[in-house]
Amino acid sequence: MVTAGYMNSDAHEEFFTHVDAANIDLKAFSEGFYKTYCKGNLKPVLDTLIYVREFTDVWLELTNLIIPTLNDNPKEIKEMCQWVLGNLGADTPLHFSAFHPDYQLKNISKTPPATLTMAREIAMEVGLNFVYTGNVYDVSGDATFCTSCDEVVIQRDWYKIQKNTLQAGRCPKCSILVPGYF
């Protein structure tokens, strides 16, 4: 399931009972962005993320579409990554995706690949283990690395898997279990 995660907490239990995996968009990490561009609030999304992590067996991944000048501030990105680490854990996959001008935001330029690289580096410095870049060609940002020996265990080219060396979900080099549903 792909969702913005914006829902009333009363619906959490019934809704997520029927879900195996979710990619939830964390649009930004500022209340101002959510009020202005989403016509909503950040807190319900954060509450949904915490609910999924703490009360379900749903495989959880996050996506953050980085929009130049709106949510690309390194300080905000770091705060978001620290929140993810502290509330969802180091093994929660986080995808930073490039924005492309469209619809009501045609006046904003596309996200430079360097911005995605910067966001990925911040997330990894904070301590997140599985951080990816999307909507751009980035061999390193498309790869899943073993957290123990740094071996590339899954290599992607955009959405196509080029190599998957996992053996029963384990790194072939050091045998550590790589979290995920494979």
DANORJO-V163519 format. One record per pair of residues at least 24 apart in sequence whose C-alpha atoms are under 8 Angstrom apart, sorted by the first residue. I is the first residue (numbers start at 1). J is the second residue. D is the distance in Angstrom with one decimal. If there is no record, write none. Layout:
BEGIN
i:I j:J d:D
i:I j:J d:D
END
This chain:
BEGIN
i:4 j:45 d:7.3
i:5 j:44 d:7.6
i:5 j:45 d:5.0
i:5 j:48 d:6.0
i:5 j:49 d:7.3
i:6 j:44 d:5.7
i:6 j:45 d:5.0
i:6 j:48 d:7.2
i:7 j:44 d:6.4
i:7 j:45 d:7.2
i:7 j:48 d:7.2
i:8 j:44 d:7.1
i:9 j:44 d:7.6
i:9 j:47 d:7.6
i:9 j:48 d:7.1
i:12 j:48 d:7.2
i:12 j:51 d:7.4
i:16 j:52 d:7.6
i:16 j:56 d:7.3
i:16 j:58 d:7.5
i:17 j:56 d:7.8
i:19 j:58 d:6.4
i:20 j:57 d:7.4
i:20 j:58 d:4.9
i:20 j:59 d:6.3
i:21 j:58 d:5.0
i:21 j:59 d:4.4
i:21 j:60 d:6.0
i:22 j:58 d:6.7
i:22 j:59 d:6.2
i:22 j:60 d:5.1
i:22 j:61 d:6.3
i:23 j:60 d:6.0
i:23 j:61 d:4.6
i:23 j:62 d:5.3
i:23 j:63 d:6.7
i:24 j:49 d:7.8
i:24 j:60 d:7.5
i:24 j:61 d:6.3
i:24 j:62 d:4.9
i:24 j:63 d:6.2
i:25 j:62 d:5.7
i:25 j:63 d:4.7
i:25 j:64 d:5.9
i:25 j:65 d:7.8
i:26 j:62 d:6.4
i:26 j:63 d:6.0
i:26 j:64 d:5.3
i:26 j:65 d:8.0
i:27 j:63 d:7.6
i:27 j:64 d:5.4
i:27 j:65 d:6.3
i:28 j:64 d:6.8
i:28 j:65 d:7.9
i:28 j:71 d:5.8
i:28 j:80 d:7.9
i:29 j:71 d:7.6
i:29 j:76 d:6.3
i:29 j:77 d:7.3
i:29 j:79 d:7.5
i:29 j:80 d:5.6
i:30 j:76 d:7.6
i:33 j:70 d:7.3
i:33 j:71 d:7.6
i:49 j:88 d:7.6
i:50 j:87 d:6.7
i:50 j:88 d:6.7
i:53 j:88 d:6.2
i:59 j:180 d:7.1
i:59 j:181 d:7.2
i:60 j:92 d:6.6
i:60 j:93 d:7.5
i:61 j:92 d:6.0
i:61 j:93 d:4.9
i:61 j:94 d:6.1
i:61 j:95 d:7.8
i:62 j:92 d:7.6
i:62 j:93 d:6.3
i:62 j:94 d:4.8
i:62 j:95 d:6.1
i:63 j:94 d:5.8
i:63 j:95 d:4.6
i:63 j:96 d:5.9
i:63 j:97 d:7.0
i:64 j:94 d:7.5
i:64 j:95 d:6.1
i:64 j:96 d:5.0
i:64 j:97 d:6.1
i:65 j:96 d:5.9
i:65 j:97 d:4.6
i:65 j:98 d:6.0
i:65 j:99 d:6.1
i:66 j:96 d:6.6
i:66 j:97 d:6.0
i:66 j:98 d:5.7
i:66 j:99 d:5.9
i:66 j:111 d:6.7
i:66 j:116 d:7.5
i:67 j:98 d:7.3
i:67 j:99 d:5.4
i:67 j:108 d:7.8
i:67 j:110 d:7.4
i:67 j:111 d:6.2
i:68 j:99 d:7.9
i:68 j:108 d:6.9
i:68 j:109 d:6.9
i:68 j:110 d:7.1
i:68 j:111 d:5.8
i:72 j:115 d:7.4
i:74 j:118 d:7.9
i:74 j:119 d:7.0
i:74 j:122 d:7.8
i:77 j:119 d:6.6
i:77 j:122 d:7.4
i:77 j:123 d:7.8
i:78 j:119 d:8.0
i:78 j:122 d:6.1
i:78 j:123 d:6.7
i:78 j:126 d:7.3
i:81 j:122 d:7.8
i:81 j:123 d:5.5
i:81 j:126 d:6.6
i:81 j:128 d:7.4
i:82 j:123 d:8.0
i:82 j:126 d:6.3
i:85 j:126 d:7.7
i:85 j:127 d:7.0
i:85 j:128 d:6.4
i:89 j:128 d:7.6
i:90 j:127 d:6.2
i:90 j:128 d:4.4
i:90 j:129 d:5.6
i:90 j:130 d:7.8
i:91 j:128 d:6.4
i:91 j:129 d:5.4
i:91 j:130 d:6.2
i:91 j:179 d:7.0
i:92 j:128 d:7.3
i:92 j:129 d:7.6
i:92 j:130 d:6.7
i:93 j:128 d:7.8
i:93 j:129 d:7.4
i:93 j:130 d:4.8
i:93 j:131 d:5.8
i:93 j:132 d:7.6
i:94 j:130 d:6.4
i:94 j:131 d:4.9
i:94 j:132 d:6.2
i:95 j:131 d:5.9
i:95 j:132 d:4.6
i:95 j:133 d:5.6
i:95 j:134 d:6.6
i:96 j:120 d:7.1
i:96 j:131 d:7.7
i:96 j:132 d:6.1
i:96 j:133 d:4.8
i:96 j:134 d:6.0
i:97 j:133 d:5.6
i:97 j:134 d:4.3
i:97 j:135 d:5.6
i:97 j:136 d:7.8
i:98 j:133 d:7.8
i:98 j:134 d:6.1
i:98 j:135 d:5.2
i:98 j:136 d:6.7
i:99 j:135 d:7.7
i:117 j:141 d:7.8
i:134 j:158 d:7.5
i:146 j:171 d:6.4
i:146 j:176 d:7.6
i:146 j:178 d:6.7
i:147 j:178 d:7.8
i:148 j:174 d:7.4
i:148 j:176 d:6.9
i:149 j:173 d:7.6
i:149 j:174 d:6.7
END
